[in-house]
Amino acid sequence: MKVLVIIPARGGSKGVPDKNIKNLGNKPLILHSIDCAKKSRKTTDIVVTTDSEEILSVVSNLNIKVVKRPESLAQDTSNVVTAVQHAYHELKEDYDIIILLQPTAPFRTAKDLDAIVQIFEDNESVENIVSVVPMDDIHPARMYNMSFDKELIPFIPKTETLRRQDLVPVYYRNGCFYAIRTNAFFRENAFIISNKRAYVMDPNWLVNIDTIRDFKLATVLYDDWKNEIADY
């Protein structure tokens, strides 16, 4: 299988200025995604799509493909799907699988990536894999809608008072991996389609960096995560 890993890295970020090149541990955030893809045994090509000259300067000497994204595809309202479609067509090559690695979810390994590709190899009916983590106390049973006068309305009334141990598990997208067969991606124009499977990851490392608080949390967790996965 030909596997294309695409890393989208827009220059503009309001929540965390320059977050894609802000250091996490000892290197810019985007390099964590690039390193994951480079260590994979099943990745064919790696491409970064970006509108930023600063990001280009960080990744230009890493022996990966780089696509300069048009400004029109790098707005706050831009959809990552259109940026990926643009990058794919710029490469002028065909791939079987596209895997999206968002720099904002850095706690993943090449072992995870290869396991996901293996699922596609083992089962031709699988079109889409999305990484998730199990959630227990942060659960729809603990959530409410609220009326105009602040009355709390249980989201799932029958489970409002259940103990955590009695709740049916739910799963949350952690942002680490969106993998899809290329034909399904262009058919649906999406990274999440109806025919999808889960790749379940460890909730202890759930971090998706959109705010300064998220970046601080990632910084606190980084050394422990790195030590735990050092053998990967």
C-alpha positions as CSV (number, residue, x, y, z in Angstrom):
1,M,0.0,0.0,0.0
2,K,1.1,3.5,-0.7
3,V,0.5,5.6,2.3
4,L,0.6,9.4,2.3
5,V,0.9,11.3,5.6
6,I,-0.3,14.8,5.4
7,I,0.5,17.3,8.1
8,P,-1.5,20.6,7.8
9,A,0.2,23.5,9.5
10,R,-1.4,26.9,9.0
11,G,0.7,30.0,10.0
12,G,-2.1,31.9,11.7
13,S,-3.3,30.9,15.2
14,K,-5.3,33.1,17.5
15,G,-5.4,30.7,20.5
16,V,-1.6,30.0,20.6
17,P,0.4,32.4,18.4
18,D,2.8,30.5,16.1
19,K,1.8,27.3,17.9
20,N,3.0,24.9,15.1
21,I,6.6,26.1,15.6
22,K,6.4,26.7,19.3
23,N,8.7,24.4,21.2
24,L,7.3,21.4,23.0
25,G,10.1,19.6,24.8
26,N,13.1,20.3,22.8
27,K,11.7,20.9,19.3
28,P,8.9,22.8,17.4
29,L,5.5,21.2,17.7
30,I,5.2,20.3,14.1
31,L,8.4,18.2,14.3
32,H,6.7,15.7,16.6
33,S,4.2,14.9,13.8
34,I,7.0,14.7,11.2
35,D,9.1,12.4,13.5
36,C,6.1,10.1,14.0
37,A,5.6,9.7,10.3
38,K,9.4,9.3,9.6
39,K,9.7,6.5,12.2
40,S,6.8,4.6,10.6
41,R,7.7,1.5,8.6
42,K,4.6,1.8,6.5
43,T,4.7,5.5,5.4
44,T,5.4,6.1,1.7
45,D,5.6,9.9,1.6
46,I,5.2,12.8,4.1
47,V,3.9,16.2,3.0
48,V,3.5,19.4,5.0
49,T,0.9,21.8,3.6
50,T,1.4,25.4,4.9
51,D,1.0,29.0,4.0
52,S,3.7,30.1,6.4
53,E,7.3,31.1,5.4
54,E,8.4,30.5,9.0
55,I,7.0,26.9,9.0
56,L,8.6,26.4,5.6
57,S,11.9,27.4,7.0
58,V,11.6,24.9,9.8
59,V,10.7,21.9,7.6
60,S,12.4,22.6,4.3
61,N,15.6,20.6,5.1
62,L,13.9,17.5,6.5
63,N,13.7,15.4,3.4
64,I,10.0,15.5,3.2
65,K,7.6,17.0,0.6
66,V,6.3,20.5,1.2
67,V,3.3,22.2,-0.5
68,K,2.8,26.0,-0.2
69,R,-0.8,26.5,0.5
70,P,-2.7,29.4,-1.1
71,E,-3.8,32.1,1.2
72,S,-7.4,31.4,0.3
73,L,-7.1,27.9,1.9
74,A,-5.4,29.2,5.0
75,Q,-8.1,31.3,6.6
76,D,-9.7,30.8,10.1
77,T,-12.8,29.5,8.3
78,S,-10.9,27.2,5.9
79,N,-11.7,23.5,5.9
80,V,-8.7,21.2,6.2
81,V,-10.3,18.9,3.6
82,T,-9.7,21.5,0.9
83,A,-6.1,22.0,2.0
84,V,-5.5,18.3,1.8
85,Q,-7.1,18.0,-1.6
86,H,-4.9,20.9,-2.9
87,A,-1.8,19.2,-1.5
88,Y,-2.7,15.8,-2.9
89,H,-3.2,17.2,-6.4
90,E,0.0,19.2,-6.2
91,L,2.0,16.0,-5.6
92,K,0.7,14.4,-8.8
93,E,1.0,10.9,-7.4
94,D,-1.5,8.3,-6.4
95,Y,-1.8,6.8,-2.9
96,D,-4.0,4.1,-1.4
97,I,-4.3,5.7,2.1
98,I,-4.2,9.3,3.3
99,I,-3.4,9.8,7.0
100,L,-3.9,13.2,8.5
101,L,-1.6,14.1,11.4
102,Q,-2.6,17.3,13.0
103,P,0.4,19.0,14.8
104,T,-2.0,19.9,17.7
105,A,-2.3,16.3,18.8
106,P,1.4,15.3,19.3
107,F,1.2,12.4,21.7
108,R,1.2,9.5,19.3
109,T,3.8,7.1,17.9
110,A,4.9,5.4,14.7
111,K,3.7,2.2,16.3
112,D,0.2,3.6,16.4
113,L,0.5,4.7,12.8
114,D,1.7,1.4,11.6
115,A,-1.1,-0.4,13.5
116,I,-3.7,1.7,11.7
117,V,-2.2,0.9,8.3
118,Q,-2.2,-2.7,9.2
119,I,-5.9,-2.6,9.8
120,F,-6.5,-1.4,6.3
121,E,-4.2,-4.1,5.0
122,D,-6.0,-6.8,6.9
123,N,-9.5,-5.7,6.0
124,E,-10.5,-4.4,2.6
125,S,-13.9,-3.3,3.8
126,V,-12.4,-0.7,6.2
127,E,-12.5,2.7,4.6
128,N,-11.9,5.1,7.5
129,I,-10.2,4.9,10.9
130,V,-10.4,7.6,13.6
131,S,-8.4,7.6,16.8
132,V,-10.4,7.9,20.0
133,V,-10.0,7.6,23.7
134,P,-12.5,6.1,26.2
135,M,-14.1,8.7,28.5
136,D,-15.6,7.8,31.9
137,D,-16.3,10.7,34.2
138,I,-16.4,13.3,31.3
139,H,-19.5,11.5,30.0
140,P,-22.8,12.6,28.4
141,A,-24.5,11.3,31.5
142,R,-22.8,14.1,33.4
143,M,-23.9,16.8,30.9
144,Y,-26.9,19.1,30.7
145,N,-28.7,21.5,28.5
146,M,-29.7,24.7,30.2
147,S,-32.9,26.7,29.8
148,F,-33.1,30.5,29.5
149,D,-33.6,30.7,33.3
150,K,-30.7,28.3,34.0
151,E,-32.7,25.2,34.7
152,L,-30.5,22.2,34.2
153,I,-31.9,19.6,31.8
154,P,-30.1,16.2,31.8
155,F,-28.7,15.3,28.4
156,I,-29.5,11.7,29.1
157,P,-32.1,11.7,31.9
158,K,-32.0,8.0,32.7
159,T,-28.2,8.0,33.4
160,E,-27.9,11.2,35.3
161,T,-27.4,9.6,38.7
162,L,-25.6,6.4,37.7
163,R,-22.2,5.7,39.2
164,R,-19.2,6.0,36.8
165,Q,-18.7,2.2,37.0
166,D,-22.3,1.7,35.7
167,L,-22.1,3.9,32.7
168,V,-21.8,2.5,29.2
169,P,-18.4,3.6,27.8
170,V,-18.3,6.4,25.3
171,Y,-15.4,7.5,23.1
172,Y,-14.0,10.9,22.2
173,R,-12.0,11.8,19.1
174,N,-8.5,12.7,20.3
175,G,-7.3,14.3,17.1
176,C,-4.2,12.1,16.7
177,F,-5.2,10.1,13.6
178,Y,-7.7,10.5,10.7
179,A,-6.9,7.8,8.2
180,I,-9.0,7.1,5.1
181,R,-8.8,5.2,1.8
182,T,-8.1,7.8,-0.9
183,N,-11.1,6.9,-3.0
184,A,-13.4,7.3,0.0
185,F,-11.8,10.6,0.8
186,F,-12.5,12.1,-2.6
187,R,-15.9,10.4,-2.8
188,E,-17.1,11.9,0.5
189,N,-14.9,15.0,0.7
190,A,-14.4,14.3,4.3
191,F,-12.0,12.6,6.8
192,I,-14.9,11.2,8.8
193,I,-17.4,9.1,6.9
194,S,-20.2,6.8,7.9
195,N,-18.2,3.6,7.3
196,K,-15.5,4.2,10.0
197,R,-13.7,2.2,12.6
198,A,-12.1,3.2,15.9
199,Y,-8.4,3.1,16.9
200,V,-8.5,3.3,20.7
201,M,-5.7,5.1,22.4
202,D,-4.7,5.8,26.0
203,P,-6.8,8.6,27.6
204,N,-3.9,9.6,29.9
205,W,-2.2,11.4,27.0
206,L,-5.3,13.2,25.7
207,V,-4.1,16.7,24.6
208,N,-5.3,18.7,21.7
209,I,-3.6,22.1,21.6
210,D,-5.9,24.9,20.8
211,T,-5.3,27.2,23.7
212,I,-2.5,28.4,26.0
213,R,-3.9,26.1,28.7
214,D,-3.7,23.1,26.3
215,F,0.0,24.0,25.5
216,K,0.8,24.2,29.2
217,L,-0.9,20.8,29.8
218,A,1.1,19.3,27.0
219,T,4.3,20.7,28.5
220,V,3.6,19.1,31.8
221,L,2.8,15.7,30.3
222,Y,5.5,15.6,27.7
223,D,8.4,14.1,29.7
224,D,6.3,11.4,31.2
225,W,4.8,10.5,27.8
226,K,8.3,10.5,26.2
227,N,9.7,8.2,28.9
228,E,6.8,5.8,28.7
229,I,7.0,5.4,24.9
230,A,10.8,5.7,24.6
231,D,11.1,2.1,23.2
232,Y,8.8,3.0,20.3
